[in-house]
Amino acid sequence: MLSKSKSEVINNIKEFVSEKRKALITTGIAIVAILFIFIALRFYKSEKDTVYQLLSPSSVVLMESDDLTEIMKECRSSSSLFSSVPFLEFLYNHLDEDPLLDSLIKFSDKQKVYISLNAAGKSDVDLIFYLKRDQEKAHSDFEKLVKQDASLTLDHRLFNDIMIYDLGRRGERKKFSFILHEGYFIGSFSGFLLEDIIRNLEQDKDLSWTQANKLQGPKSSTKILINHKNLPDYLSLYCAPKYVKGLKELANFASYSGVTWEKEGSALMLIGETVAEEKQFLHTFRNQTPVNFSMGSVIPENASAIFRLSVSDFSAWFTEYDKINEEIPLNGGADKQLMKAVQLIKDEVVWVLTEPEFTNKVFQYAIIKTSDGGAFMNAFKYLADSSTSVTTPNPNRKIYAVHKKELLTHLFGPVFSDFKEYFITSHGNFVVIGNQLSALDTYLQQVQNGYVLKKTAGIKFFTEPSNISLYVNPAYSESLAGKCIRDTEMKNNWISSSASLSYIGVSFTMGSDKKFSFRYIIQKGKASTTGKPKSLAINKTIQFNAGLISEVYPLRVISGLEEHFLVQDSLYNTHLFSRFGTLLWNAKVDGKLSTEPVWGNIDKTGKDEIVFAVRNKIYAINSANGQVIKGYPLIIPGKVHITSLALIDYDGSKNYRIFAGDDSGNIYASDAKGMLLDGWKPKKIDYSLVGKPLHVRVADKDYIIALSRKGKLHVFNRKGQVIDGFPIKLEHATTSPFFIEKSSSASNSYITILSEKGELIKVDFTGKIAKRVQLFRLSPESKFSLYPDDRNKSYTIVRKDKDRLDFLDMSLSPLFTQTNFPLEKYDIKYIHSIAANISYWLVNDLTNRRSIVFTPNGKFLGEGWIKSQEKSTAVYLEKYNEGSLVKVNKKSIEIARIK
């Protein structure tokens, strides 16, 4: 492609830029919260209904539903969530405003319902309802309705030989008007909209959804279709005049589209498909493979919105601009440098809006992923007419002012077309180009360790590969909404709700059929509902006579709450103490604890027993008085060193089975009296275990799960027989425990495991792999760990690099990043209280014997690192509505409250 003449190489870009830039950037970023719902895209195949020929030419949006009752139930129960989408907000507001509509809903009788949003004047819109009803039955139903309610009146009038009926209440001007035509009941509170339908019955209508209706796609009970010809005028009702010009270009963005509406929990998902015309922007990606998002770690903390292009083949991308005969003057040899610059670009370019203020001075810049940032900079400076180094507060980073303004436009298309000047810098394999020097200064000030930024809190990215994506950070979006939305009610709804939107974004992906799939999600609640512990305050100190040699273990042995703790000293005394700092008892054992304690009512009397191992001995101590119960310790013969221990009660009868794993990869199982069970004498696996064996009952079948440190997942039945399909093996070793998602059947219940190198496998209980994915690694040294929360309801993945920790949620979306964390050996725990709505992280630096607690968004509690001789422990006590952090000194324990 680049071997052609210079004019051919950079052909036709300016026309492309001038046409599309406003729609993609000014409009896209400014009104993304109210806009991209209408660029939603799904097509489906169905018999072409007559209703499509009856639609008014003023129709903008059309919703289809198989059951109006269910739709209104959803809208009314989730009004705050739906308020983020203009059409849906208008729908539930207007369907909730008049008792007449309750009659209409009953009248629908679970028939397919069509609801169109129509322009009803220069500054108003209204709804039209379409129900497929027998004409005589419809007349009869309304006559009965009027007879049952004496306050109702039913009048009629003739318009172009079609009867219009007006249903209203005595003494009120408001009427619900309807007609009966070709088997459809058609009604609206704006009677003149029905006149518009009648007036245009015989005319061909330029409505995009008449084509979309022919296309194939999955069926859904609720669909939304868009008429892009009328969409800009509709949106201009809500937007400030400054942005209306850009809205006009939306008619060319996508030719037609439809969307499936799905609601899952607190999330509203709009998933669809579209076909773009040849000259439209989406089609630029027809030769590109969708790429996973991998730049979340370099998005700045104060980002308001992000527009991302993922390009798998930049040479193919560049040929899309090969048709304009415009000479671009390049210096000698510049064509080779241009080729070099294009070849250095890898996968992604993202444009970032970094100030919560939409003005002509907005901080905006691109982050470009390259194979060599320095080489790209050199090629780029060669291509420019001139480049000047500028002074910055960061002496280790060079920023250059670039004076050839057209160059970025030619390389990257629409975003840079209105920049008056450019500034460029690089760090590692990333090149950053901005429209203001202060934007790059701010960026570089946030760079930690020379190559990454602090992760943006509040932005969660799609995990699916995509070609185009746009995201809004709710924490910084209020000012954007205030600038671009003129409708007061909508502005108030958006601004008041944006703080509780934890995620909002849209992505486009082209499939093998050259059609673009679309995904738009609003997630409500997570960003604002999680409480933030505010402080650490030492509440109690406990002194011991001997040095402490173990971490503190939280136990639920007396009250059923984690408010009692066990610790061991150098004389091998184990001590039980309460959260109030009261020592309850001590019990001497024959050596250092080799497993974490577990508990259960083994003797079937009184309180639970605390069970742990010391080398090859298994102790059971009465939690009420510290006495070793009769028959214990149990001894496993030979040179056995037990490293993991589990108590399993299959049916709640307290007939416990004791499962023990040793450091040689053996699993032993015995009854409570120490009698080894058949099939477990012992069961040899490949290496010592991660954590302890776990029992799960699924569909009335018992499974024993064990994960070895070599990364092999073993699943047995009660007899010790291997379940078909197991073991499952990771490519690399693991130190992470597994995570269980339990359902009503073996094929719908899953075990998730993760290797240190980032291979994640999700397997069901029949041994079938449901998911196998390699997580993105920032460097060859990246290490991964999986951490379930203390209630085993979810898990978090932590990626460890040199001095950095990246936290990812279960969907692999970034949560936050902690930098300046030079950890070698470490432990992490996530504590969450559903009742108190508080979460926090405990990180133990085992190398340097210190701990730190921080909130879900990475804010440290207290003064930062806390010195601790052994690993610290943290729990949340819902009964007392506070957490406890227990740290270990040489001869004392300190208990701090987490409020």
N, C-alpha and C positions, 0 to 999 in steps of 0.2 A: 504493500500500500504506500509506504513512504518512499518508494523508488520513483514515484511519479513526480511530475513537476511541482514546484512549490505552490503554484496557484491551485493545482488539483488537490494537494495534500490538505490544505486548510480551507476547503471549499464550503461556501454556503453557511458559515457559522453565524455571521452577524444577523442574518434574517432569522435564524433559529433562536438566537439569544433575545432579540428584540420582541419576538412573539411570545416567548415562554417564560422569561425571567420573572415578570411580575406575578404570573399565576403560581409559579413554583415556589418563590421565596416570599415576596411581600404578602401575597394572599395566603399562601400555604402555611407559613409560620404564624402569621398574625391571627388567623381565624381557624387554626386546625381543630380547636375544640368544637367549633360549630359547623365545620365545613366537611371534613372527610367522611362523615356519615353518608354524605350525598355522592361520594365517589365510590361507594360500596359496589361490589361487583359479583353477582352470581347469576348464572343463566340456567334455565331448566326447560325441560321438554314437557309440553302438555297440549291437550286439544285446545285450539284457539277459541276462547270463549267469546260470545257475542259482546260481553261487557267491554272488551277492548275497543269495539267500534262505537260504544256509547259514551266513552270518556270525553269530558269537556276538553277543548284545546288549551284551556288555562291550567290544566292539571300539571302539577310539579312532581309530586311524590304519590305513589300508589302502594297501599299495603293490602296484601291478601292474607286472610286467616281462615282456617277451617272451623274455628269456634270463637266467635266474638266474646262469649262469656269468659272464656279462659284468658283471652287477650286483655280484657278489661280488669280481670282479677290480677294479672301480672302488673299492669300499668299502675293500678291503684295501690298495690302493696309495695311497689318499688319506685315511688314517685321521685325520690331524691336521686336515684341512679339514672332514671330516664330524663331528668332535668338537664343532663349534660348533652342531650341530643335534641336539637330544636324541633324536628317533626314529631318525635315521640313525646316531648314535653307538651307540645300543642295538642297532641292527640289525647293524652290522659287528662289534661286540664279541661278540654271541651267536652269530653265524654263524661266528665264528672260534674258538669255544671247544671244539668237540667233533669228533673225527674222523668221527663218524656223519654229520655234515652234509656232509662231502665225498662220501659215498655218496649222500646226498639230492640234491646238486647234479648228480651224474652221472645219477641216477635221473630228474631233471626232463627230460632229453633235449631241451633247448631248447623245451619247451612253455611256454605262458603260465603264469606263477607269480603267485599272490597271497599276500602276507604281511601278516597283520593283527597289530597291537599290541593286546593285551587286558589289562584289569585282572585281576590274578591274586591279589588280596587287598588289604588296606588299605594296604600299603606296597610292593607289588611289581607288576610287569607281565611279560608273556611274549609270545612270538610263536606264531602258528598259520600253518602253511603249507598252501596249497591248490594242488593240481596236477590237471589234467584227465587222468585215466589210466584205461585199461581195467582192470576189476577183476581178471580172470584174469591179465592180463599183470603187474599189480602184485603179485599173490600170487606169481607165478613169480619175479619179480625179487628179492623179499625172501627167498624160499626159497634161491635161488642165493647170495645175499649171506651167509646164515647158513652154508651148506655150505662156502663159500670161506674163512670165518673162524671157526675153532672156538671162539673166545672169545665169539662172539655167541650170544644166545639170543632166541627169538621165542615169546612167550607170548600167550594171548588170553583174553578175558573178555567176558561178555555184559552189556550195559546197555540196558534198554528195547528189547530185541529187536534191537539192533545190536551187532555184534562189534567190540570194541576190541582192537587188537594192541599189545603192548608189546615193543619192541626194546631190548635192553640188552647189557651185557657181564657175564660171569660174575664174581660177587663184588662188583659195584657196584650201588648202589641206584638210580642215575640211569637213567631209561628214556626212550626216545623212543616216544610212543604215537601210533597213527594208526587212522583208520577209512576205509572205502571206501563211498561213498554217492553215488548218482545220477551216477556217472561221475567222481567226484572222489576223489582221495587227499587226506586232511586229517590233518595231523600236528602235534604239539607236544611239547615237553619237560615241559609241565605237563598231565598226563593229565586232570585234572579240568576243564580248559577244553573238552576233547572231550565230556565228560559234559554240560557246559553247552550245547554245540551240539546234542547229541541231545535234551536236555530241551526245547529251544525250537524244534525243527524245525517243529512245527505252529502256532507262534504268529506273528502279525504283528510285525514288528520296526520300531521307530522309528529307522531309520538314515538319516542325511541323504544318504549317497551313493547310495542307491537312486534318488533323484530326480536327482542330479547325473549319474548314468550315462546319462540320457536326452538330455542336452543336447549341442549340437553344438560341436565344436572340433577343432583339429588333432590328429592321432594322434601318439603318441610311444611309444617302447619302454619308457619308465618313467614312471609316474604315481603320485601320492600323493593319496589322498582322506581327508577329515577328517570324523569324526562329532562335530559341535559339541555335541551333548547330553552326551557323555562327556568331552569335552576338558578342561573345568575341573577335574574330579576327577583326571584324569591329571596335569595340570600342578601341581596342589597337592601332589603327591608330591615335587616338586623345590623348591618355593618356601617361604620362611619364612611362618609363620602370619599375620604382619602383612599379607601381600599376598593371602591366599587369598580374602578377601571380594571383592576386586575381580575375581578370576578367575571367580567364579561368574557374573558378568554377561557373560562372554564367550559364553555360550550364545546370547545375543541379538545378538551383534555381526554375525554373518553366518549365514544359514540353512543353507547348505551350500557346500562348496568342494572343488576339486580342483586339483592343481598338476602341471605338467610339470617334471621334474628334468632339468637340462642341466648338463654339466660342460665347461668350456672352459679349458684350461690350469690355472691355480691358482685359478680362480673357480668357485664353485658358484652356479648361478642357478636360482631357483624362480619359474616364470612361470605365472600362472593367471588365472582369472576367477571371479567370484561374483555372486550376486543377493541383495541385502539386502531384508528385509521392509520394509513401508511405515513402520513406527514405528522403524526402526533408524537409527543415526547416519549410515551411508553414504548413505542415501537423502536426507539433507538436501542433497546435492550434485546431485540429479537435474536441476536447472535450471542447472547451472554448467558452463562450458567449462573443461577442464584448462588450467593456466597454467604456463609455464616457470618454473623456479626462478631468481630474479634477486637474491636477498638474501644470497648467500654472502659478500659482502664486508663485511657488517655483523654477522656471527656472531662472538661474542667468542672470544678465544684459548683460554679455559679451559672451553669448552662441553663437557659430557659427553654430552648428548643434545638433539635438536631435534625438535619436533613441529610440523609446518607444515600450514596450511590455505591452499589457493589458491582464491580466490573471484573469479570473473570478473564477477559481478553481485551486489553486496552488497544491493541492494534486494530482489532475488529471494531471496537467502539469508535476509534478515530476515523475509520472509513465511512462512518455514517455522515460525516461532514465533507464528503468528497465531491459534492455536486455544484458548488458555487464557484464561479470563475472570478475570484477576487484575489488580486495580487497582495501578498503580505511580504513586505520587504524584509529579508533576512540577510545578515552578514555572511561573508564567505565561510563555507563549512557548517553553516547553521543547520542545514537539513540533516547532517549526521548527528549533530547535538540534539536536534528535535527527536530523531529516532531513538537516541540513547535515553532521553528523558522519558519517552513513552514506554520503553522497555523496562525502565526501573520502577514504574508504578505497579504496585501489587494490590489487587483485590478491591481496595476501598478508598473512597474519598468521602469525608463527612464535613458538612458545613454546620457551624455552631453559632447560635445566637447566645451571647454571654452576658447580656445585661437585661434585667427585667423591665425594660423600657423601650417602646417601639418608636424611635425617632429617626431622623436622617443620620444621626450620629451613633447609631447602634453599633456595638462591638460585634463584628462578624468576621469569622475566619474559617479557613479550611484546614483540616488535618489530613495529610496524604500519607498513606502507607506505602513505603518503597522498600526495595531490596537493599538500598544503600543511600541513606539520606545525604551524606556528604557529596557523593557523585551526582545525585540529582541537583543539589544546590549549584555545583560547578557548571553543569550543563545548562541550568536555568539562567545563571548569570551570563553565560556566554551568549545565549539567545537574546537577552535583553539589550536594549540600546545602551543602557548603562545601569550599574548598580552601585550604591554607595553604602558603606558601612556606617551605622549610626551608633551613638553612645547609649548604653543601657545600664540600669542599676546592677545587672548581673555581668561581671567582667568575663565570666567563663563562657558566655553565650554570645555569638555574633548575630546581629539582626541587620539585614540589608534592605534599603529602600530600592524598589524596582520601578523604573520609569517607563517601561514599555507596557502600557496599560492593556493593550489588546492581547498580549501573550497568554495570560491566564484564561481569557475568554476562549481563545482558539484551542487551548488544551482541554478545558473542562466544561465549556458550555455556559449555561445560563447564569450561574450564581454571581460571577464576577463582573457582569456587564456594566454595572453602574458604579463600580469602585473608582474613585478619583485617583487613588494611589495605593500601592501595595507595599507590605513589609513581609519579609520572609526570613525564617530561621529553621533550624533543625535540631533534633535530639535523637540519637540512635538511628533507627530506621524510619522515623517520622519527620515529615517536613510540615511546617506550620506557616500558613500565608494569611495575613490579616489586612483589614482595611484601615486600621489605625495602629500606630506605634504603641499606644497605651494598652491595646488589647494583647499584643504579644508580650509586652512587659509583664502584665498581670499573669499571663500564661506561664512565663518562665519562672516567675516568683513562686508559683505553685509546684513546679517540677521538683520531685524528690529523688535523690540518688541519681540524678542526671537523665532519667528516662521515663518517669511516670508521674501522673498527677494523683492527688487524692480523689478517690472515686466519688462521683456525684450521688448524693443521697436522694432518693425519691424517684429516680429514673430506672425503670426495668425494661430490658430490651427483649424483643422477640427472640426465641431460640431457633425458630425455623429460618433456613436460608432465604434471602430475599434479594431482589434487584434494587428496589427503591424502598426506603423507610423514612418515616417522619415521626418523631417523638416529642412529647411535651413534658417538661418537668413541672409537676403541679406546684411545687414549692416556690417556683419563680414565675408562674404564669398569670397571676392576678393582674399585674400591671399591663401585660399584653392584652388581656381581655378588656381591661378598662380603656385602652387606646383604640381598639378596633371595633368594639361592639357598641352600637348606638342605642339598641333597644334596652330600655332601663330594666324591665323585668328579667330579660334573659341575662343581662350583665350581672344583676344581683344574684341570680341563681348560680351563674358560673362562678363568680367570685366567692360567694358564700360556701360553695361546695368544693371548690378546687383544692382546698387544704386537705380534704378527706379523700381525694383521688390519688391512689397510690400508683396508678399506671394509666397512661393514655397514649396510644400510638397507632400508626397505620403502616402496613407494608404491602408492596406489590411484588409478585413473583411470576415470571413467565415459565410455563410448563412446556413439555415436549410438543404439545399441540399448538404452541405459539399463542395461547390464551393466557391472560394474566389473572392469577388468583389474587384475592384481596383479603386482608385480615385487619379488623379494627376492634380494639378492646378498651373498655373503660372498667377499671377495677375500683370498687368503692370500699373505703374503710380502713385498709391496712396501714395507710400512711399516717393516720392520725389516732388510731384507736390504741396502739401499743403505748402503754405508760412508760415513763422514764424515771428510773430510780435516780434520786438526786444526790445522795451523799453516803459516805461511809463513816460511821461513828463507833469507836470502840466502846462496847457496853460492859464487858466482863473479861477479867484475866484470871486464869487458873494456873497455880504453881504445882510443879511435880518435883519429887526428890531425886529422880534419875533423868538422864537425857532421853528425849523422845526419838524414836527410830522409825516411825511409820507416819503416813499421812493420816488425816482424820476421815473416818468413814461415817457418813450419815446412815441412820437405821430407823426403820419403822417398827419397832419391836414392842413398845408399851402402849402408846396412844394411837398407833396407826398412822402417825404423821412423822415426817423426817425432822423431829425435834430432839433426837438423842444421837450421840456420836460416840464412836469407839476409837481409841488411840492406844499405841503400845510404847512402852519405854524400854531402855537398854537392859533392864533386869527381866525382861519378857513378861512384865505385868501388863495385862490389857485393862484399860480403864473405860468405864461408861460414864458419860456426863451429859447433862441436859443443856438446852439452849440458854438457860438462865445461869449457866456456869456452875451448877451443883454436881459434885462428884458423887455418883451413886454407889459404885463398888469397883474393886479391882480383882482380877483373877489371873494367877500366874499359870503360864503354859510352858511347854518344853521347846522354846525356840522362837524365832522370828516368824511372824505371819507370812505365808507364801501365797495367799489368795485374798481377794476382797471378801469380807463377811457377807453371808446371806442369812435369811431367817425364815423360820417356820415353826409351827407348834408340833414338834416331833413327838414329845411324850403325851400329847393330846390333853394336857392339863395346864391350867394357869396361862401365863404369858408365853409369847414366842421364845424359841431358843435362837441364840446367835451361833451360826455355824461357820467355821473357817478351817483352813489347813495350815499345819506346820510341818514342812517336808512331806513325809508319808503318813502323817497322823491327821485325822479329822476330828475336831473338837465341836461339841455342842454345849453351850453355856446358857443356863437359865437367865433370861434378861431381867428378871425381878430381883434376884439375889446374887448373881455372879457364880453360882455353883455349877460345876461340870455335871451334866446329868448322867444317870446310871447307864453303863454300857459304853461310855465314851472315855477317851478318844478311840475311834476306829482306826485300825492300822492296815494299810495296804502293804503286803510283804515285798521285800526286795529294796533295791536302791532306787526308790521312786521319789521324785520331787514334784509334788502337786502344784500346779500354777494357776488352775482355774477350777471353780466349784459352782455347782448349781443344785438347788433343791427343786424337785418336780413333783407336783401333786396332780395326777392325771384327772381325777374326778371330784376333787374337793373333799375327799374322805380323810385327809391327813395321813394317808398311807404313802409317805414320801419315798421317792427314789432319789438317791444321791449320785450325781454325775460329776466325775472328777477327770480333768485332763492334766497330763504331766508334761515335763519339758522335752520328752522324747517323742511326743506325738501319739500317745496312747490315751484312750478314753475308757474309764472304768465306770460301771454302774452297779450299785448295790441297793438293797433295801435299807431301812432305817436301823437294822441290827448289824449291818456290815456284810451281809451275805451277797456275794457277787452274783449278778443276774446272768442267765444263759444268753449267749450272743454278745456279751460285753466283758470277756475275761482275758485280756481287754480287747477293745476294738482299735486296731492299728490304723492311724491315718498318717499323712506324710510329714507332719511337723507340728510343733506346739500351736495351741489355739490362740486366736484373737478373741479376747473376752472369755465368755463361758458358754457351754452348751445351752441351747434354748429349746423349750418345748412350745409347740403351737398345735392347737386343734383346729382343723379345717374340715368342714363337712363330715363331722363325727369321726375323723381319722386323726391319729396322733403322729406328729413329726418331731424328730429330734434334729436340730440344726447345729452344725459346727463348722467354723471357718478357720482354716489353718493360716499361719503367717506366710506361707508360700503362695497364698492366693487361691486355694482350692476349697470350694464350697461342698460340704458333705451333708446329705439329708438321709436319715434313717427312720425306720418305723420303730415301734416299741421293742421289737425283738432284736434290734440291731441290724436288720436287713437293709441294704442300700435301696433307696427308692429309684425306680427306673428313670434314666436321664441324668442321674448324678453319679459322680461329682462333676461340678462345673468349674473350669479353671480360668483364672485370670492370666494374662501374659506375664505379669510381674507380681512381686510380693506385695503384701498389704499389712498395714497396722490398724486399719479401720474396722470397727464392728459392722455387721450387716444390719439392714433395716427391713422390717416386715410390714407389708401392706396386706392386711387380712380381710378377706371377703367371705361369701357364703359357699364358694366352690374352689377347688384346687387350681383350676385354670384361670380364675380371676383373682387369686391371691399371689403376692409377689415377694421375692427376696431381692434386695438391691445390695450389690457389693462393689467396691471401688479399689483399684490398685494404687500404689504410690505414684505410678507414672500417669495416672489419670484415665485408665480404662474403666468405664462404668458398665456393669451388666445388670440387667433386670430380668429375673427368671421366675416362672411360675412354679407351682408345686408339682407339676407333671414333668419338670425338667426342660420345658421349652423356653428358649430365650426370647423374651418380648422386646428387649432393647439391648443393643451393644453399641457403645459410642466412645470415641476417644475425645476427651475434653481438651480444650485449647491450652497449649503450654506456652508460656511467655518465653521460656528458655529451656535448654536441655536439663537444667537443674531443677525444674519445677517438680514439686512433690504435692500429692493430693491426699486429703483425709476426709472421712465422712463422720459427722457428729450428729447422732439423734438427739432430740431434746429430751429432757428428763421425764417426759410423759409419753415418749415414743409415738408422738402424733405426726412429727415431721423430722426432716433432717437438713443439715447445712453442709455444704462442701467447702473446704478451705484449701486454696492453692497457695503453697509456700514457695517463694522465690527468695533470692539473696537476703534482702532486708525488708521483705514485703509479704503481707497476707491479703489474699483476695477471698471474700466471702460470697458464696453463691447459694441461692435457694434451691428447692427441689426441682424447679423447672430449668435450672442452670442459668437463671438470670442473676446478674450481679447485685449484691446487696450493698456492700461498701468495701473499701480497701484501707488497710492500715500499713503505713510505711514506717521506716526507721525501727523495724522489729528484727534485730539481729538474733534470731532464735536458731539454736541447733537441735536440742532435745526439748520437746514441749508437749503440753497437754491442753486441750480446749474443752470447755463444757458450756452448753447452752441451757439456760434455765428460763422456763416460761410458766407464768401463772395465768390460767384462763380466768379464774374468778377475779383476781386483782388487776388483770390486764397489764401485767408488767413483765418485761423480758430483759435479760442482760446476759453478757458473756463473761466467762472467767477464763483467762489465759494464764497458764503456769509455765514460766520459763524454768525448766528443770535443770538447765546447765548453770544458770546464774542464781538459782534458788530465790526466785521472786515471782510475784503474781500481779495481775492487773485486772480490773473489772471495768467494762465499758458497756454503753447502751447499744441497742440494735443499730443505730446509725453511726457507731464508732466513737461516741463521746466518752472520754474517760471519767470515772467516778473518783472522788477523793483527790489525792495529790499525784496519782499515777501509780508507779510501781510500788509494790508492797513486799518487803523482804519476808521470806518464809523459809524456814529450815527444811521442811518437807512440803509436798504438794498441798496447796490450799484447797478448801472445800467451800462451795456455796450452795445454798438451798433457798427455796421460797416457801414460807409457811403461811398458807392461805388462811388458816384459822386466826392468825395474828396479824394478817395483812402487812407483813414485812418479810424481808429476806435476812438471812444470816450468812456472813462470811467468816469462816473459821481458819485462822492462820496458825502455823506451828513455829514456835521459837525453840531454842535448845532445851529449855526446861519449863516451858510455859505454853499455854494456849490463850490466844486472844480471840474473842468473839465480837464481831462488828455488825451492827445493824445496817441493812440496806433499805432505806426508806424511799 
